[in-house]
Amino acid sequence: MNLKCVIVDDEPLAITILEGYLKKIPYIQILEKFTSALPVFEFLKSNSVDLLFLDVEMPGLSGIEFLKSLPQKPSVILTTANKNYAVEGFDLDVDDYILKPVSFERLLKAINRIVEKKNSEKKPDTKSTGDFIYLKENKKMVKVFLKDILYIESIKDYVKVVTNCKTVITKQQLGYFLNAFDSNEFLQIHRSFVVAVNKIDAFNSSGIEIGDKELPIGRKYKDLVTQNLTTLSKFSDKRSDLE
């Protein structure tokens, strides 16, 4: 799951520190940074925001006052040097409350908790019977046989499922397919790609070939992909020798 985030803090140094931490997390996208809360109203009207990092004590309009005035709000992590706002923050149903100075470990824990919550709440537009899956595309449910899938590509809030005979684009998160499919049959090789293991024609340390398509292996997935594919290859060799 990719999270689109906004940072609101009247202290430029606090924004710089938080931005540096967030850039280390691959599934975080920083849309904008603000030094006061008032401009955020207009931004939220025209932009889809998943997560708001909000300072509490700001001149003009405090973070608490800002939250109270929002009819609908994204997930919110309050950041402040004053622990006295904790109860009021949670009364407003914020997702977390982090005291400054913010540490990377504490921030990552809060974000991962939000990701888990969003994943559990996600209601996929899919139906599966084991041999095939229905994917919602253009107001209709399209049947896709699992044996035909070559790879799945994440494109922002959508995924592209590429098969032998067609391509289906549906509004979904890549993580859904990883949870729904057999881990021995499908393998994530990049933050944006999941491939069908039995469709892989060749691979090296940087990429995988499926037909005439070459897909990249992400740096953080390199060791896991190599280990999985090498294990499968060894198993195949032993089985051949036994036969």
C-alpha positions in Angstrom: 0.0 0.0 0.0 1.3 3.4 -1.0 0.4 6.3 1.3 0.0 9.9 0.1 1.0 12.2 2.9 1.0 15.8 3.9 3.1 17.4 6.6 1.8 20.4 8.6 4.2 22.0 11.1 5.1 25.7 11.8 8.8 24.7 12.5 10.8 24.3 9.3 13.4 22.1 11.2 10.7 19.7 12.3 9.4 19.4 8.7 13.0 18.7 7.5 13.5 16.0 10.0 10.1 14.3 9.4 10.6 14.6 5.6 14.0 12.9 5.9 12.5 10.0 7.8 9.6 9.6 5.4 11.9 9.5 2.4 13.4 6.3 3.8 10.1 4.5 3.7 9.4 3.3 0.1 5.6 3.3 0.3 5.3 6.9 1.5 4.7 9.7 -1.0 4.9 13.3 0.3 2.4 15.4 -1.6 3.0 18.7 0.1 4.4 20.5 3.2 2.7 23.4 5.1 3.9 25.7 7.9 0.3 26.6 8.9 -3.0 24.8 8.9 -5.2 27.2 7.0 -3.9 26.4 3.5 -4.5 22.7 4.1 -8.3 23.1 3.8 -8.1 24.0 0.1 -5.5 21.4 -0.6 -7.6 18.6 0.9 -10.6 19.7 -1.3 -8.7 19.0 -4.5 -6.3 16.3 -3.5 -6.6 12.7 -2.2 -4.6 12.4 1.0 -4.2 9.2 3.0 -2.2 10.4 5.9 -1.7 13.8 7.7 1.2 14.6 9.9 -0.1 17.4 12.1 1.7 19.6 14.6 -0.6 20.6 17.5 0.7 24.0 18.6 0.7 26.4 15.7 -0.1 30.1 15.5 -3.4 31.2 14.0 -5.1 27.8 14.0 -3.9 24.9 16.2 -3.8 21.3 15.0 -6.6 20.4 17.4 -8.8 23.3 16.1 -8.0 22.3 12.5 -9.1 18.7 13.1 -12.4 19.7 14.8 -13.3 21.8 11.7 -12.7 18.9 9.2 -15.9 17.2 8.1 -13.9 14.2 6.8 -10.3 13.6 7.6 -7.6 11.2 6.4 -5.6 9.1 8.9 -3.8 11.5 11.3 -0.6 11.3 13.3 -0.3 14.2 15.7 3.3 15.4 16.5 4.0 17.7 19.4 6.4 18.5 22.3 3.5 18.8 24.7 2.1 15.5 26.1 -0.9 17.2 27.6 -2.8 17.1 24.2 -2.8 13.3 24.1 -6.3 12.7 25.5 -7.8 15.5 23.4 -6.1 14.0 20.3 -7.5 10.6 20.8 -10.9 12.0 21.5 -10.8 13.2 17.9 -10.0 9.7 16.8 -6.4 10.4 15.6 -4.4 7.3 14.6 -1.4 8.1 16.7 0.3 10.7 18.9 4.1 11.1 18.8 6.0 13.3 21.1 8.9 15.4 19.7 11.7 14.9 19.1 10.3 12.2 16.7 12.4 9.1 16.3 12.5 7.1 13.1 11.6 3.8 15.0 8.5 5.4 16.6 7.4 7.0 13.4 7.7 3.7 11.4 5.8 1.8 14.1 2.9 4.4 13.8 2.8 4.2 10.0 2.9 0.4 9.9 0.0 0.3 12.3 -2.0 2.5 9.9 -1.1 0.4 6.9 -2.3 -2.7 8.7 -5.5 -1.0 9.6 -6.1 0.1 6.0 -5.4 -3.3 4.7 -7.8 -5.0 7.0 -10.5 -2.4 6.1 -10.0 -2.8 2.4 -12.9 -4.4 0.6 -11.6 -5.8 -2.7 -13.6 -5.7 -5.9 -12.7 -9.3 -6.6 -14.1 -12.8 -6.2 -12.0 -15.9 -6.3 -12.9 -19.6 -6.6 -9.4 -20.9 -6.6 -9.0 -21.6 -10.3 -10.0 -18.2 -11.5 -10.7 -14.7 -10.1 -13.2 -12.0 -11.1 -11.8 -8.5 -11.3 -13.9 -5.3 -11.5 -13.1 -3.3 -14.6 -15.3 -0.6 -16.2 -18.4 -1.5 -14.1 -18.2 -5.2 -15.0 -16.6 -8.3 -13.4 -14.0 -9.9 -15.7 -13.0 -13.5 -15.3 -9.2 -14.2 -15.2 -7.8 -17.7 -14.9 -4.9 -17.9 -12.5 -3.0 -20.2 -14.7 -3.0 -17.5 -17.5 -1.5 -14.7 -15.4 2.0 -13.6 -16.4 2.5 -10.8 -14.0 0.7 -8.0 -12.0 1.8 -4.4 -12.1 0.9 -1.7 -9.6 0.0 1.7 -11.1 -0.8 4.1 -8.2 -4.3 3.1 -7.0 -4.7 0.5 -9.7 -3.2 -2.8 -10.7 -2.7 -4.2 -14.2 -3.1 -7.9 -14.5 -1.4 -9.2 -17.6 -2.3 -12.7 -18.9 -1.6 -14.8 -22.0 -4.7 -13.4 -23.7 -5.7 -10.1 -22.2 -4.9 -7.3 -19.8 -7.2 -6.2 -17.0 -6.9 -2.9 -15.1 -8.7 -2.8 -11.7 -8.7 -0.5 -8.7 -6.9 -2.5 -6.1 -3.7 -2.7 -4.1 -0.9 -5.1 -5.0 -0.9 -6.5 -1.4 -4.4 -8.0 -1.9 -3.1 -10.4 -4.6 -0.1 -11.4 -2.4 -2.5 -12.3 0.3 -5.0 -14.0 -1.9 -2.7 -16.1 -4.1 -0.5 -19.1 -3.3 3.0 -17.7 -2.3 4.6 -20.7 -4.1 3.0 -19.7 -7.4 3.3 -15.9 -7.3 6.4 -13.9 -6.2 6.9 -10.2 -5.5 10.1 -9.0 -7.3 9.6 -5.2 -7.0 7.4 -2.8 -5.1 5.4 -2.5 -8.3 5.5 -6.1 -9.7 4.3 -9.6 -8.8 5.1 -12.4 -11.2 3.8 -15.9 -11.8 6.8 -18.2 -10.9 6.0 -20.8 -13.6 5.9 -18.1 -16.3 9.5 -17.0 -15.7 11.7 -17.7 -18.7 15.0 -16.3 -17.4 16.4 -14.2 -14.6 19.5 -12.6 -13.3 20.3 -10.3 -10.3 18.6 -7.3 -11.8 15.7 -8.6 -13.8 13.2 -11.3 -14.8 12.2 -12.2 -18.3 8.6 -13.4 -19.1 8.2 -13.8 -22.8 9.4 -10.6 -24.5 8.9 -8.6 -21.3 11.8 -7.8 -18.9 10.7 -6.8 -15.4 13.1 -5.2 -12.9 14.0 -6.8 -9.5 13.9 -4.2 -6.8 17.0 -3.8 -4.6 15.2 -4.7 -1.4 13.7 -7.9 -3.0 16.9 -9.1 -4.7 18.0 -11.6 -2.0 14.6 -13.0 -1.5 13.9 -13.4 -5.2 17.3 -15.1 -5.9 16.8 -17.4 -2.9 13.3 -18.4 -4.0 14.1 -19.0 -7.6 17.3 -20.8 -6.9 15.5 -23.1 -4.4 12.9 -24.0 -7.1 15.6 -24.6 -9.6 17.5 -27.0 -7.3 14.3 -28.8 -6.6 13.6 -29.2 -10.3 17.1 -30.6 -10.9 16.8 -33.1 -8.2 13.4 -34.2 -9.3 14.8 -34.7 -12.9 17.7 -36.8 -11.6 15.3 -39.0 -9.7 13.1 -39.5 -12.8 
